[in-house]
Amino acid sequence: MKRWLRQRVDSAYERLLSREISGAPTHVAVIQDGNRRYARRRGGDAHEGHRAGAETTERVLDWCQDIGVEELTLYTFSTENFERPAEENEALFDLLCEKLHEFADADRVHENEVCIRAIGETEMLPERVQNAVEYAERRTCGYDQFVLNIALAYGGRSRLLEAARGVAAGVETGDLEPDEIDVEDIERRLYDQPVRDVDLIIRPGGDERTSNFLPWHANGNEAAVFFCTPFWPEFSKTDFLRGIRTYEHREESWRRTRARRALALLGAVSEPELAEAHSIVDRFRDSLPSGERPDAGELESGDSSNQVAD
């Protein structure tokens, strides 16, 4: 297909996808895969691929803000990446320093109140990268309209291991009682600042695996996952919108399943059990999300099925 025709078709498909999307996930996580393969295919070196990928990252940040995403996490450098050739990593570290300073000083970052944070074992990184991270975090720490997490020297299992060690130490010192350990105790030890549950993971580059990325926040939330074949530098807005549509379909399926289970439950319980259930809901209704709270009239009439099915 001729290039101009392909561009028109892609543009039309992008408009169609934009019309189909009715909402946005709160937190999107992206595995930026395929930079080096993209460069090799074009006869270049890895650094050229990483720089091209950085341009895609800037576009994705804009796309997220356009549709209402509130948090974006980028898998940029894993602990396993330290095993790559030193020359390649040094060039990538220079690029990270450049982009962190550039983002921290960009007008659009400050106009949109973007908070930049690094997650991972950043103390393993060269000092110049740590300094760039500190600069970006300091320049944007007062913002809360949009959160950009950059996963650097990151390993999902290692973070869980450190959190588990922190809990064990708390029990040993008497600061925590074993039977009182809850989700919040784990999450406080995972990262310095709260990270929202992940709604959607996007992975370009053709591999269909999540590579131990944000296991607590993604797997625990049963995040939708979108795999696609373009390398990260080739990732387009159409690909991004297809990922958002995957999330929406996942949400619709989850809501239908939840409603069906609720209807089956209501049909299975006896009158005494139903009365007890209503009593419990009445006592603890304020702990429910606002969209699921039945009002007093619905509780007395026994009609709370619509609330459960939302």
ZIQUIBEL-V197628 format. One line per field, one symbol per residue. burial: # if it has 16 or more other ideal C-beta (glycine too) atoms within 10 Angstrom, else .. A space follows every 10 residues. Layout:
# ZIQUIBEL-V197628
burial=???
This chain:
# ZIQUIBEL-V197628
burial=.......... ...#..#... ...##.#### #########. .....##### ####.##..# #.###...## #########. ........#. ####.##.## ..##....#. ...####### .#..#...## .##.###.## ..#..##### ######..## ..#..##..# .....#.... .....##.## #...#.#### #####....# .###.###.. ..######.# ########## ########.# .......... .#........ .......#.. #...#..... ...#...##. ...#..##..
